[in-house]
Amino acid sequence: MYTRFTRLPLALFMALLLVGCASSAVTVAPTGTPARPGAFTVYDKNPVISHGVATAWAARYVDPGAMIYHGGAYHMFFNGINAYPAAVSIGYATSPDGYAWSLASADPVFTSDKVKYAPTAIFASSVLVGDDGVWTLYFYTVDLATHPHSTIGRATALKPTGPWTPATAPVLTPGAAGAWDAYSVAHPSVLRTSAGYVMYYSGAANDADPHNAIGMAISPDGIHWTKRTDPVLLAGAGDAWDSQIIFDPNVVQTPNGYVMAYLGLGPNGVVPKPFTAVGYATSADGVTWTKSSASPVLSTLDHQNWQFMFLANLLYQKGTLLLYFDLTQSSNSFGVTDVFLATHTGLLSF
């Protein structure tokens, strides 16, 4: 899905996830040892959602999409797809504990063709529930003719199973010529705060340098957004693990501040194989961010069978950070993605 990714195997273009029914029983918290100091612990009963959970529209690729803890349960609006490139369907699943997931419906609750300004597809990325009970889903569009050119949209529903009504136009579009996000905006992560709404998103300056920074926008109502002029997080320098691409921010509030998990693509030629990884940054105010020296906290280099991670979602609940991500593995010759889970218990150091 990214121009630079053309140097990598075709599987990396398949940045798609789904959430389905891995088990109907409540499972125990994960066990095991993190691969590196400060790393997240990989759940020992992965995947939590397997490809093929809905064969009619999500037979091959699934990603965790948009997630929220609400009303005593975990909710996931996952992206599902049978082939790439193709239109994306959004399914809905729930979990009592974040580990065992069940499909709420065999059919998707929202589909790309409902969004008139989406040339090919949409990917769900963030979801909120208002005091009035209205559900709001944020997504980004995909234009396969000019990818990674994207815009950010919004849809609402009175219940998670829909019907979902998309806004008639994007709520966030690329910046003016010369801006750091002049070509594309994608991967929205939206929070509601006491001062209003905050969105973090990936930006690209042009089609040759996709997703090289993460930006921020604010809104009084979640509809009308004002961008900060400069990005709040940049790709790493030199041979840093996130020097090639930085994308897909996922921001949560914890008792000691904001945590942003994000994906990065490492430099070519520095390691034996191309790799993707997850790192995190912290902030006291949501504006000034500091990358953690423990990053990356999750990397395909740490697992012999892992090939690529594509998209992720982060939740914080009851003292635990839950990181969901889609993954393709070398042991699966069909080039599919499944949804995996890794966790971190306790507060991260700031």
C-alpha positions, 0 to 999 in steps of 0.5 A, a space after each residue: 500500500 506504500 510506494 516504498 514497499 514495492 521493494 518488499 514482497 507482495 504480501 506487504 501490500 496487503 495491509 488488511 485486518 479482520 476480527 472474527 471469532 477465535 474462541 467463545 471461552 474467556 481466556 487467561 492473561 498471556 504468559 511468556 517472556 518479552 523478546 527484549 527489555 521493555 517489549 510487549 509480551 506476545 500472547 501465547 495463544 495467538 492468533 486471536 482472530 484468524 483469516 477466513 473467519 468470514 469466507 464470503 468477504 474476509 477469507 484471506 486478510 484481516 486487521 484489527 481496524 478500530 477498537 474501543 472498550 465500552 459498556 464492560 466489553 471490547 469492541 472491534 471493527 475489523 477490516 476484511 478482504 479476500 484479495 488485494 487490491 479489492 474493496 474492503 468490508 468492515 465487520 464487527 466483533 466483541 470480547 469480554 476480556 480482549 482475548 476471546 472474540 466473537 463475530 456479532 454478525 456473519 455479514 459486514 456492518 459497513 462496506 467501502 461502496 457506501 462512501 462515495 469519495 472512496 475511489 476503491 476502499 476504506 479502512 476503519 481506524 478509530 471509533 468513539 461512543 458519545 454521551 448520547 450513545 451515538 457511535 462514530 467511526 473514523 476511516 481512511 480512503 484508499 485510491 489504488 490508482 494513486 496510492 498511498 493518496 488517502 483522505 480521512 472520513 467519518 461515519 455514525 450509527 445508533 448502534 455498532 451493528 449499524 446502519 452506518 451513515 458516512 459523512 458526505 465529504 472527508 473530514 480531513 484532507 491533504 495539506 496545501 502544496 509544500 506541506 508535509 502532508 500535501 499528498 496523503 492523510 491516513 490512519 486516524 486515531 481519535 481521542 475525546 478529551 475535556 477540551 474537545 477531540 484530538 486526531 493523530 494521523 499519518 501524513 505523506 508529502 509526495 508519492 515518493 516519500 509516503 508516511 514520513 511523519 505523524 500529525 495532529 489535528 483538534 476539533 470541538 465536535 469531531 467533525 470540523 478539524 484544525 491541523 497543527 502546522 508541523 508534525 508531532 513525530 518524525 521518522 528516525 534518522 540514519 539507520 534507526 529502526 523507523 527511518 524508512 517509514 513511520 505510520 499508523 499512530 495509535 494513541 491512548 490515555 493512561 494515568 501518567 500520560 499519553 502513549 502512542 504506539 506506531 509502526 515503522 519500517 527499517 532501513 534497507 541493507 542494515 539487517 538480513 531481511 526487511 522488517 516491520 516493527 512497533 515502537 512507542 512514544 510518550 507525552 504529558 500533554 499530547 503535543 510534545 512527544 518523546 520516543 522511547 529508548 526501548 523501541 522497537 518493543 515488537 519486531 518481526 526480527 525477533 520471531 523467525 516465522 514472522 514476515 510483516 506487520 501491517 496495521 495495529 490498534 492499541 487499547 489501555 484497560 485496567 492497567 494493561 496495554 493491549 496491542 493488536 496487529 495483523 501479521 503474515 507468517 512464513 509458515 503460511 504459504 497462502 500469504 494471509 494475515 491474522 490478528 495477533 495480540 501482545 500486551 504490557 502490564 503496568 505503566 510505561 516509563 515516561 
